[in-house]
Amino acid sequence: MPEVLIAGGGPAGLAAAIALAERRVSVTVVDPGDCISQTRAEMLAHGAGAIMQRLGLGQVLENALRIKAVESVWGSAHLQSHGAAPGLGLHGWGVDRHSLSVAMRNRAMTMGVKIIKGRIGHTRKHDRGWQVDISENGTSRTATPSYLIDATGRPSHIARRNGATALHGPNLVALLWTTPSEAEPTMVAEATEDGWWYAVPSRSSSTIAFVTSAENAKRALSAPGTILEHAARTLTRIPIPKSTTPCATMDCRSAVLDRASESGWVATGDASAAFDPISSQGLFNALSGGFFAGNAVADAVEGDADAPMIYAALAARTAERTHASTHLQYAALPFDTPFWRERANLNFKPNRSETKAEEHAL
Ligand SMILES: Cc1cc2nc3c(=O)[nH]c(=O)nc-3n(C[C@H](O)[C@H](O)[C@H](O)COP(=O)(O)OP(=O)(O)OC[C@H]3O[C@@H](n4cnc5c(N)ncnc54)[C@H](O)[C@@H]3O)c2cc1C
């Protein structure tokens, strides 16, 4: 049985697994998609170079698209810029999430990490560790790890079932289109009255997204052609997708847990704090947070009970700073409309209701 069980095999879970395996701690990752992501281009912030090398994933960056410019067109806030737009992160890499997941899964398995295709259900804490239910295709099994890492992304499955509260910023939904890769290695963001658009290229494809309120997203989905017609009339820098129907909708509001660790568990990546895509910090946070969470848990397994709490304090500080810089983008009020006014105050509110994974293919 594993010493450490990681729920979720996204970038955070796999980074934690690699760190634990390097410390020779027995580790198993459980993920319903076998740790493989769908194709989607994301911008990996420049600062991630060192952590990618440290995780043994330098080759991924060599194969990724180097983003040479970041442009933002920010309405009346006059943040029109070429190069380093505030809060958008400096130049980085256009990474295909599918390729990243394959590379991370291979790296983890080479280092002896065990991967189980399945979903974590109930967790029960006892004196010496945990009893955890894992289900897959109607069958279930039980694991008894001594420590749990919650890397389940926005649902924060383990943390929320063990006393933590998720705090959410105003609702925000992204409609995503995957298109052939753009010739220009540039990330572009452009504000409109009802939200903002971005386009990020990777070597294999580009992702174009409209980030808006849940209400606008619902309206847009009932008539996707209309939103693209409107986009074609108003956008100056974003290429208009050819397909009228987006390939996915995703919850992308800011979120943070009131605690990222307690006795026997640590949360990392989006499970601990999820960032608005305008920050371009989610992937970097998942990779670096996962690495440090894995090391903190390795310390705990070796007897240093304080290490996870120190990790949690650092994670909270990172979340605070990133949410503050995100807020500046909205407070700049590129348009004086309800969408921007409602988001100019970044109020985090507790949400105790169950969040199902809100990402779904249409
Ligand atoms: C629209 C959008 C655009 C974005 N663009 C960017 C960008 O350009 N740059 C950037 O840096 N960041 C971006 N992000 C953020 C980035 O995608 C996330 O921060 C990153 O994926 C977080 O990784 P993670 O491993 O924490 O979580 P995830 O990638 O969400 O992985 C969590 C995994 O846990 C699994 N899981 C869930 N529940 C369970 C369970 N009960 N048991 C077992 N497994 C479970 C899930 O299936 C999933 O595989 C964007 C986010 C969104 C929504």
PDBQT file of the ligand as one rigid body, heavy atoms in Angstrom, charges set to zero:
ROOT
HETATM    1  C1  LIG A 401      -9.999  28.425 -19.357  1.00  0.00    +0.000 C 
HETATM    2  C2  LIG A 401      -8.713  28.317 -18.609  1.00  0.00    +0.000 A 
HETATM    3  C3  LIG A 401      -7.540  28.756 -19.208  1.00  0.00    +0.000 A 
HETATM    4  C4  LIG A 401      -6.330  28.671 -18.524  1.00  0.00    +0.000 A 
HETATM    5  N1  LIG A 401      -5.209  29.141 -19.118  1.00  0.00    +0.000 NA
HETATM    6  C5  LIG A 401      -4.042  29.090 -18.438  1.00  0.00    +0.000 A 
HETATM    7  C6  LIG A 401      -2.847  29.570 -19.042  1.00  0.00    +0.000 A 
HETATM    8  O1  LIG A 401      -2.815  30.018 -20.209  1.00  0.00    +0.000 OA
HETATM    9  N2  LIG A 401      -1.693  29.516 -18.310  1.00  0.00    +0.000 N 
HETATM   10  C7  LIG A 401      -1.683  29.011 -17.038  1.00  0.00    +0.000 A 
HETATM   11  O2  LIG A 401      -0.613  28.995 -16.408  1.00  0.00    +0.000 OA
HETATM   12  N3  LIG A 401      -2.801  28.520 -16.464  1.00  0.00    +0.000 NA
HETATM   13  C8  LIG A 401      -3.960  28.547 -17.128  1.00  0.00    +0.000 A 
HETATM   14  N4  LIG A 401      -5.083  28.032 -16.558  1.00  0.00    +0.000 N 
HETATM   15  C9  LIG A 401      -4.985  27.391 -15.237  1.00  0.00    +0.000 C 
HETATM   16  C10 LIG A 401      -4.432  25.964 -15.326  1.00  0.00    +0.000 C 
HETATM   17  O3  LIG A 401      -5.144  25.222 -16.306  1.00  0.00    +0.000 OA
HETATM   18  C11 LIG A 401      -4.597  25.284 -13.962  1.00  0.00    +0.000 C 
HETATM   19  O4  LIG A 401      -4.073  26.138 -12.985  1.00  0.00    +0.000 OA
HETATM   20  C12 LIG A 401      -3.928  23.925 -13.894  1.00  0.00    +0.000 C 
HETATM   21  O5  LIG A 401      -4.547  22.993 -14.749  1.00  0.00    +0.000 OA
HETATM   22  C13 LIG A 401      -4.016  23.381 -12.456  1.00  0.00    +0.000 C 
HETATM   23  O6  LIG A 401      -3.454  22.091 -12.416  1.00  0.00    +0.000 OA
HETATM   24  P1  LIG A 401      -3.932  21.077 -11.262  1.00  0.00    +0.000 P 
HETATM   25  O7  LIG A 401      -3.097  19.867 -11.420  1.00  0.00    +0.000 OA
HETATM   26  O8  LIG A 401      -3.938  21.777  -9.965  1.00  0.00    +0.000 OA
HETATM   27  O9  LIG A 401      -5.451  20.765 -11.577  1.00  0.00    +0.000 OA
HETATM   28  P2  LIG A 401      -6.129  20.043 -12.874  1.00  0.00    +0.000 P 
HETATM   29  O10 LIG A 401      -5.328  20.295 -14.095  1.00  0.00    +0.000 OA
HETATM   30  O11 LIG A 401      -7.541  20.493 -12.824  1.00  0.00    +0.000 OA
HETATM   31  O12 LIG A 401      -6.023  18.505 -12.516  1.00  0.00    +0.000 OA
HETATM   32  C14 LIG A 401      -6.835  17.925 -11.511  1.00  0.00    +0.000 C 
HETATM   33  C15 LIG A 401      -6.997  16.449 -11.816  1.00  0.00    +0.000 C 
HETATM   34  O13 LIG A 401      -7.674  15.831 -10.706  1.00  0.00    +0.000 OA
HETATM   35  C16 LIG A 401      -8.632  14.905 -11.209  1.00  0.00    +0.000 C 
HETATM   36  N5  LIG A 401      -9.655  14.672 -10.178  1.00  0.00    +0.000 N 
HETATM   37  C17 LIG A 401     -10.712  15.465  -9.850  1.00  0.00    +0.000 A 
HETATM   38  N6  LIG A 401     -11.437  14.875  -8.857  1.00  0.00    +0.000 NA
HETATM   39  C18 LIG A 401     -10.808  13.713  -8.557  1.00  0.00    +0.000 A 
HETATM   40  C19 LIG A 401     -11.068  12.681  -7.620  1.00  0.00    +0.000 A 
HETATM   41  N7  LIG A 401     -12.120  12.710  -6.785  1.00  0.00    +0.000 N 
HETATM   42  N8  LIG A 401     -10.211  11.615  -7.577  1.00  0.00    +0.000 NA
HETATM   43  C20 LIG A 401      -9.132  11.574  -8.395  1.00  0.00    +0.000 A 
HETATM   44  N9  LIG A 401      -8.841  12.524  -9.312  1.00  0.00    +0.000 NA
HETATM   45  C21 LIG A 401      -9.679  13.583  -9.387  1.00  0.00    +0.000 A 
HETATM   46  C22 LIG A 401      -9.154  15.603 -12.453  1.00  0.00    +0.000 C 
HETATM   47  O14 LIG A 401      -9.781  14.664 -13.330  1.00  0.00    +0.000 OA
HETATM   48  C23 LIG A 401      -7.861  16.178 -13.053  1.00  0.00    +0.000 C 
HETATM   49  O15 LIG A 401      -7.219  15.250 -13.891  1.00  0.00    +0.000 OA
HETATM   50  C24 LIG A 401      -6.294  28.109 -17.212  1.00  0.00    +0.000 A 
HETATM   51  C25 LIG A 401      -7.472  27.643 -16.618  1.00  0.00    +0.000 A 
HETATM   52  C26 LIG A 401      -8.669  27.749 -17.301  1.00  0.00    +0.000 A 
HETATM   53  C27 LIG A 401      -9.931  27.266 -16.648  1.00  0.00    +0.000 C 
ENDROOT
TORSDOF 0
